């Protein structure tokens, strides 16, 4: 998703979200601003996420770094979702085969008892 693209979930563009987070209007998110908007994160998590988003290592997050971070998170979530669906689909197939096997064995057992 490019900077300025609209996020379907909330109707906000990434640019608008970045501007709302850029409390001092500098065009960057500094560590203090990031801590203020992510207050629910612990110190280690804050540092890790900030470092991950600050791809050029200048100690602040630009709008491009911010939107790129969202794109990476979105891609990771999409991949996880695909893997989960494949897993669930394989589990359903295995469960169906197991159910069929149980029914077959039960049917045979019932036939043996009735003779």
C-alpha positions in Angstrom: 0.0 0.0 0.0 1.6 3.3 -1.1 1.7 6.3 1.1 -1.6 8.2 0.8 -3.5 5.0 0.0 -6.7 4.5 1.9 -6.9 1.8 4.6 -10.2 -0.1 4.0 -10.7 -0.8 7.7 -10.8 2.8 9.0 -11.0 5.0 6.0 -7.8 6.8 7.0 -4.9 7.2 4.6 -1.5 6.3 5.9 -0.5 9.9 5.3 -3.3 11.1 7.5 -2.4 8.6 10.2 1.2 9.6 10.1 0.3 13.3 10.4 -1.9 12.5 13.4 1.0 10.7 15.0 3.5 13.5 14.2 2.6 15.5 17.2 5.1 18.4 16.6 4.5 18.6 12.9 8.1 18.0 12.1 7.5 15.5 9.3 9.1 12.8 11.4 8.1 10.6 14.4 10.8 11.0 17.0 11.2 8.5 19.9 9.2 10.6 22.3 6.2 11.0 19.9 6.3 7.3 19.2 6.3 6.4 22.9 3.3 8.8 23.4 1.2 7.2 20.7 2.2 3.6 21.6 1.9 3.9 25.4 0.5 0.4 25.6 3.8 -1.1 24.6 6.5 -1.9 27.1 10.0 -0.3 26.8 11.5 -3.3 25.0 8.7 -3.5 22.5 8.8 0.2 21.9 12.5 0.1 21.1 12.1 -3.0 18.9 9.2 -1.5 16.9 10.8 1.9 16.6 14.1 0.4 15.4 12.2 -1.8 12.9 10.4 1.2 11.5 13.5 3.5 11.5 15.0 1.7 8.5 17.7 4.3 7.8 18.7 4.4 11.5 18.6 8.2 11.8 16.6 8.0 15.1 13.3 9.2 13.6 10.6 7.7 11.4 9.8 9.4 8.2 6.4 9.1 6.4 8.0 6.7 3.9 9.4 4.5 6.7 6.0 4.6 8.4 4.0 3.5 5.4 6.7 0.9 4.4 6.3 -0.6 7.9 2.6 -0.9 7.5 3.1 -2.5 4.1 5.5 -5.1 5.7 3.0 -5.8 8.5 0.2 -6.1 6.0 2.2 -8.6 3.9 3.2 -10.6 7.0 -0.4 -10.8 8.2 -1.7 -11.8 4.7 1.0 -14.6 4.6 0.0 -15.8 8.0 -3.7 -15.8 7.1 -2.9 -17.8 3.9 -0.9 -20.4 6.0 -3.7 -20.6 8.5 -6.3 -21.2 5.9 -4.2 -23.9 4.3 -3.7 -25.5 7.7 -7.4 -25.4 8.5 -8.2 -26.8 5.1 -5.8 -29.7 5.6 -7.2 -30.3 9.1 -10.8 -30.4 7.7 -9.6 -33.0 5.1 -7.9 -35.1 7.7 -10.9 -34.8 10.0 -13.2 -35.9 7.2 -11.0 -38.9 6.4 -10.9 -39.8 10.1 -14.7 -39.5 10.4 -15.1 -41.7 7.3 -12.7 -44.2 8.7 -14.6 -44.3 12.0 -17.9 -44.7 10.3 -16.5 -47.5 8.1 -15.1 -49.4 11.2 -18.3 -48.8 13.1 -20.4 -50.1 10.2 -18.2 -53.2 10.0 -18.5 -53.7 13.8 -22.2 -53.4 13.7 -22.5 -55.9 10.8 -20.3 -58.4 12.7 -22.5 -58.1 15.8 -25.8 -58.4 13.9 -24.7 -61.7 12.2 
